[in-house]
Amino acid sequence: MYFFALPALLASLAFATPAPPDAGEQVDEIFAEWNSVQSPGCAVGVEVDQRRVLSRSYGMSELEHNIPITPDTIFEAGSVSKQFTAAAIQLLAMDGKLSLDDDVRKFVPEVPDYAETITLRHMLNHTSGLRDWGSVAYLSGWGRYERSHTHAHVLDIVSRQSQLNFMPGTEYSYSNTGYNLLAIIVARVSGMSFAEFSKRRIFEPLGMDNTQWRDNYRRIVPGRSAAYSANDDGVFTIDRPIEHVHGNGGLLTTIGDLLIWNRALANERLGKPGFAERMYTQGRLTSGRQIKYASGVSVSSFNGVPSVTHTGATSGYRAFLGSYGNGSLSIAMLCNVSNANPGKLGNQIASVYLGVNDAEEAQSSPTKGAPSRRQLAALSGLYRDTLTGEPLRITVKDGQLLADNNTPLQAVSSTEFEILEAEQRLVFDSNGDDRPRLTRLSGDYEIRHYEPVASVTPTANALQALEGEYYSADAEATLTVALEEGQLVARRRPDSEFALEPVYEDGFDADGLGFVRFYRNDNSFPAELSIYGSRVYDMRFQRRTDGK
């Protein structure tokens, strides 16, 4: 379990590394790209030993009206919001109104009975297996930025799903669905709206006077920034959420209020004693593997310092909130521009105050036996996830293995490689075969197994056999697959078109749609089409033409 500081211990802790005298100038340099009256930007706040040491703002809150960002500007916090939803559930649990091990169907019977219990704890740490409702909506053609969804839409989508991504507790897969259901549960158990409960039990007691939920995106919020996306030419367009859904995101707040929140957790100012411990208790899979995700936060370390962090991204808004060294360093960042990478920027700010340099961050595990070029060549090729069918391409360039053509693999030995940014490890095992099998290990995922598979260039006749109309009741969508001028395409009403690029037999990359795989019946007739995405596994579409 993660070690976290209680008030008595916190009082005895001094921040180990004093902030450098030029810390403000270093932060200014990090955000120089957005420090312009022609650009949206960010607000940043830092506390050391619970004393504010930095409040800076960069860029414009509204480009149309020439309003600059200030430290008091209100932004939307994206998935940083999830920890407040988790806090509401934890408060009700401490009140004895519910248990984290309760079945979600006890409170939300609209969730289908999958013959496996999905607990509130599963939803808190993203191990429920529930499909992400927004990803399902996207497959239907009505994504989160195309329709003003409400919680009624969320429940409607959830109620139609015929299967889970995986058995509850066996894997980690980030899913907004769980957090929307948790917000709905808070309202049903407390007898008041989720927004009102949060106000009475969290925001008002802590003095977070500038914080509220975006439960009605049309409501006027004085001091709220607009949000923007930039195209390749640097031209900005308005990109604000148009949905009423909240709990997964949708927190309207300031950097000052977020720092108040971090301070309250460090000082045990909310709920009963033990509240912070409940928030920071990490999830554990049924295999016994512990994951980083706890209750709306990721519990880990940064350069050897204990950290509790989360990033956020909704439309053009970006956010980062981090607490380091048992609360000794606190960082809040809110932005209104989509090209601000919240995780990278948050880590850069933390590096300034923790004294981390690039050389230290670049260090990796020592190589036990550097593989030869011949060994690397033997490992390269196309692999397929034995569970999902998702492809993984391993190539060699300049004496280094790459995953999917651009992710470098750091050699640990001649058969083990690390993906440093993802904290994953790939282990090859030849097992006597001509090409090795592959195991992918990660702290937040169960073990994934890959088998070698041959790439294909299908004939026109083979592609033509896949033509037809495919329907999914889960997504309420129809895909029409056709061969046109040698290219297999999938169309969805009213005007979406996706090119299907062959990867292996009956498996296709479809940019903008996901990985598409066709399944055949006993007569080798292509009877189903399956889509695999990062938050929706194996969404089946049945062919409407009978096979023989």
N, C-alpha and C positions, 0 to 999 in steps of 0.2 A: 504494500500500500504506500501511496505517496506520503511523505512527511510534510506536515504543514504546521505553521507556528500558531500557537494559542497566545493570548494577550501577554501573559507573564513572560513567556519565552521571547515573544516579539520585542518586548521592552528591553531585553538584554542583548538584542542583536544590533550591531552597528553595520552599516553598509560597508562591505569589505574594500571596495575600490572607489575612492572619492572621484567625483566627476571631474574631468579635465577642465582647466580654466577656459579653454576655447570650445567647450561643448556646444554652446549656442551657435557658433560659427560653423561647426561641423554639421549640425542639423540644417542650418541654412543652405549649406552646400548640397545636402541630400535632396532638398526640395527646390533647388534653384530652377529646375525645369518648369515649375508651375508658379514661380514668383513673378507674375506678370499681370498687367491690367487687361491683357488680351486672352487670358487663360483662366479656366476654373482652377481649383487648387485644394489645399488641405489646411486643417488646423491641428496642431500638435501640443500636447501637454505632458510634462514629465514631473514626477515627484520622486525625491530621494529621501529615505527615512521619513516619509509622510509629510515632507515639506516641498511646496511647489518650487521647482528650480527653473522651469521653462514653460512659457505659454507663447506660442508663435502661430502666425497665420500667413498663408501664401495664396495669392490668386484671388479670383472673384467669386462671390456667392451667386450673383446674377449678372450674366454678360449683357442681357438686354437692357438692364437699368443701371449698369455700372456700379453695383454694390459690392464692396470688397468683403472678403471673409475676415472675421474676427474670431478670437478665442471663444466668443459667446454665440457664434453662429450655430444654428440647429441643422443637423444632418440626419440622414437615415443610416442606421448602424448595420444593416444587413444581418448576417448570421451571428454577429456579436450579440444580437438580441436573444439568442437561444438560452443563454445563461439566466436571463430574467424569467423566462418561461419555466426553466428548470427550478429556479428559486421558488416560484409560486407553488409548484408541485411539492417541493421539499417542505415548504411551510405547512401545507395541508397535511402532509404525512406526519409532521411533528405535532400537528393539532389532533391527530388520531382520526382524521376524516377519510383517509385512504392509506393504502400501503403500496410501496413501490413494486411489490410482487403481485398486486392485483392484476387480473385479466382485463385488458382494455375493453372487452365486450361487456364487462360489468357496468361500464359507464357509457360506452358508445356501441350499442348493439348493431349499429349500421355496418360495423366491420364484419366481413364474412367470417364464418366459422371454418377455419382451415384445419381443424382437428389437432392443432398445436396451440398452446397458450402463448399469447403475446403479452408480456407484462409491461407495466409502465417503465420499469427499469430498462427493458430492452429498447424502448423508444427513446429514453434519455440518452443512452450511449450508442444509438444507431446500430443495434444488433437485432432489430425486430424482423427484418426481412421484408417489411412493407415496401412496395414500390413507391418511388417518389411521384406524387400526384402531378407535379409540374411537368415531369418528363413524359408521363402518360398524356397529359393535355397537349404537349408539343407534338406527339405522334399523331394526335387527332387533327392537327392543323390549327388548334386554338391554344397556342402557348401562352405563358404568363404575361407576355407583352403584347398579346393580340386581343385579350378579353379581360374585362374587369371581374376577375374571379372573387367569390365570397367563400365563407366556410361551408355554405350549402353546396357549392360546386365541389369543394374538397371531399365532403362526405359522399356526394353522388359518385365521384370518380372512384373513391376507395371502395364503395359498396359494390362496384361492378368487377373488381379484380378477382379473377378466378384462381389465381395462385400467387404465392410469395416469391420473392427473389431467391430465398433460401430458408431453411428451417430456423426459427427464432433461436438466437444465441450462438449459432455456429459460425457466423461471419460478421464482419463490420462492413456496412455500406451506408454512406451518408444519405439520409433521407429526410426531407422537409416534412413529409407526411406525419411522422411521429410527433413532431413538435406542434403542428397544427392540431392534431388530436389531443395533445396535452393541454393546449390552450382551451379547447372545447371542454375538456374534462374539468378544468379549473372553474369554468363558468357553471357547469352542471352541478358540481359538488358544492360550490360556495353560494349558489343562488344569486349571483350577480355577474355582470359581464366580466370577461377576463381583464379588460382595460380598467374597470372600476376596482376589481380586486387588487390589481397591481398598484394602482394609485394609493389605495388605503393601506396596504400591507408592506409595500416596498418603497415607492417613490416619496410619498409624504413623510413617513417616519425617518427616512435618511436625508431629507432635505434636497432631493433631486428635483428641484422646482422646474427645470426646463425639459423634463422627460415625460413622454406620453407614447401611447401606441398609435400607429397609423391605421386605426380600424376603419376610418373613412378617409380615403385619399383625397376627397374633394374638400375636406375641412380646411379653412384658413388657419395657418399656423404662423403667427408673426415671427420673423427672424429665421424662417426656414430657407435654406439654400435651394436653388434649382440643382439639377444633376445633368451631366453632359457626357456624350461619347464623342470621340474624335476619329475621323476617317484617316486614310493614309496620307492625305494632303494636309492634315492638321486642322481641318475645318470642323468646328464643334456643332453638334446638334443636341437638342433637348432630349434627355433620356431619364425620365422619372417614372416610378412605378404607377401603374393604373389599376392596382388591385386593392381590395379591402382585406385580403387574407393577411393575418399577422400571427405572431407567436414563433414562427420559423424565422421571421425577420420583421421589419416594420417598426422598430423602435426609433422614435425621434428623440434625439438627445444631443448633448454638447460634450466636449472633451472634459469640461469641469465636472459634469455629473458622472461621467464614467470613472473619473479619478476618485470621486466620493464613493462610488460603488466598490472599487478595489480596496479603499481604505476601510470600508465597513466590513468587508469579508476578513481582512487582516485583523481587525479589532473585535470580531465577533459581535457586531452591533445589530445584527438582524436575527430574528427568531430566537430559539433557545440555544443553550450551549451545545456545541457539536454541529451547528449548522454548516460551517465552512468545511468540516470534515466530510459531511454528507455530499456537499457540492463537489469536492475534489476526489472522492473515491472513484477510482478508475473501473471501467467495465472489465468483465472477464468472460471469455468465450467458454462454451461447454467443454472444449478440449482442455481448459485450464489456462490457456494463453491470455495474459493480461494485455489490454489495449490501452492506448494513451487517452482515449476519450472518456470523460467522466460525465458530469451533468452540465452540458452546454459549454464545456471548456476542454481544452487539450492539456493534459498534465505531462510534462516532460522535463527537459533540461536544455539550457543553451550555454554552450561553452563550459559545461560543468556546473552551472548555476541552476537550481530548481526553478522551473517556469510554469506558469499557468497562462495560456494564451488562447486567442481565437481571432480569426479574420472574418470579414464580412464583405459581401458584394451583392448588391441589388440594383438592377438597371445601371445607372452611372455612378451610384454611390459606392464608396469603398471605406473599410474600417479596420482598425486593429486595436486590440486591448490586451495588454500583457502585464503580469505581475511576476517579479523575479526576486530570488533570494528571500523567500518567505515574506514577501511584501515590502522589502527594503527599496526596491525600484519598481515604479509604476509608470506605464506608458499608455497614453490614449491618443489615437490618431483617427481623424475623420476627414474624408475627401469627397468631392463632388465631381470627380472625373474618372472615367473608366480605365484610362491608361496608367493609373496609379496602382502598382502591385502591392497590396496591403501586407502580405507576409514578408516580402523582400524589404519594404520600407521599415516595417516594424523591427525586423532583425538588424537593420542598419542603425536605427536609433538605439536599440539595446546595445549594440557593439560599441557605440560612442561612450555610453555610461558604464559599461562593464569592462572597458579597456580591451576589447577583442580586436585584433587586426586581421587583415585578409589572409596572411600567411597561416595564422593559427586556425582559421576557419577552413582552410583548404587541406589541412592535415587529414589523412585517412589511415586505415589499417595498413600495416606493413605487408608487402607481398612476400609470401612464404616461398614461392617458386614461380618466377615470371614465366608465363607460357611462351613457347616459341611461335613463330609465324605459322608453322605447319599445324601446331595444336590449335591455334586460333581459327585457322581455316576449317578444321574438322568440326568446330563448334558452330560455325555459321550456317545459316539456312532458315527455312520457314518452320515455325512450330505452331501447334494448336492446343488451346486450353481443353483438356479432356472433359471438363464439365460444361463450359459455355460455348466452346467452339471458337472463341476469340483468338485471332492470329497474333503471333509475336514474331517479328523479323529480326534475326541476328545477322549483322554484317561486320565486315572487317574493313577499317580504313586507317591508313598510316600506322599499322601495327597495333591498333586498338579495336576492341569489340564495341559495337554500337547496337543498342536496342531500338527497333523501329526507325532505323536510319539516322537518328540524331542524338540519342541519349547515350553518353559515354559510360562504359562499364569499367570500374576500377578493379584490377586483378588483385585478389587476395591469395589465390594459389592458381595452379594450372587448370583447376576445374571450378573454382568459386570466384564470383565477381559481385561487386557492390554497385548499386545505383545510389550514389551518395545523397542526392537531393531528396529522393523518395524513401531513404532508409530501408532499402530492400536488398535482398541478396539472391542471386541466381546460382544454382548449383547444378552442374551437368553430371550425368551418370550414363556412361556408354552402355553398361549392362550387356556387353557382348554384341550389341546391334551395330549396324554400319554407321548410323548417326545416333548421337546420345539423346536420351530423354532429359527433361529439364524440370527442376523444381524451383518455384519462386516463393521466397520467404519474406514476411513482413511483420512488423510488430502489431499492425492493426488489421491484418487479414489472416485468415487461415491459410495453410499451405495450399498453393495452387500447382497442379501438375500439368506439364505440356508434353505433347508427343510430336515427333517430327512428322511433317506432312509435305507432300509434293505440291508445288505450285502448278497451275494448269493454264493452258490457253484453249478454252473450249471452242468447239466448232460452232458454226452458225446453227446447225441442226440441234446441237445440245442446248444452246441458248433459247432457241425457238420453243423447245419443249417446256420451258419455264413460263412461257407467256400465259396470262390469265388474270382473273380478278380475284383478289384475296381480301377477306374481311375479318376484322377483329371486333368482337363484341366488347372486350375489355377497353379498347381504345375508342370504340364507336367510329371506326375509320375504315376506309376501303383504299387499297393500293392496286392500281392497274399496271401490270408488268408487261412490257412489250419490247420487241427487238426492232430497232430503227437504225438503218444504215450501219449495221454491224455492232451497234451499241445497245446493251440491255438497259432499259430505264424503268423506273417506277414513278407513277404519277399519283398525286393526291389532289382532290378538289380543294379550292377552285383552280389553282395555278402552280402548285408545287411540283417540281420534277427533280428526281435524284438519279444520277448515273450510277449503275452497278458495275464495279470493276472486279473482274475475277481474281480471286486469291488462291483458293484451292477448289476441288470439286464441290459444287453446290454452295460454296462460300464466297461472299462478295463484300467488298468495302463500298459503302454508300455514304459519301460525304454529306453531312447534314441530317442523316437519318440514323446511322449506326452501322453495326455489322449485321449483314443479312445472310441468313442460311436457309436453304430449302430442304425440306424433309420429304422423303418418299414413302409411299405405302408399300404393302407387300408385293404389289405388282410393279414396283419401281416407278410409279407415277408420282410426280411432284405434287403432293397434296396439301402441304403447309409451307408457310413462310414464317421465319422467326427473326425478330429484331433483338439484338443485344446492344445495350447502351450502358453507360457508367452507373446509372441509377435505376434502370429497368432491365432485368434479365429475361430473356426468352419470352418476349411478347409474341404470341402466336396469331397468325392470320390464316384462316382456312380458305382454300381455293374453292371457288363457287362452281367449278366445272368438275363433273364426276369423272374419276379415273377408272380404268379397267385393268 
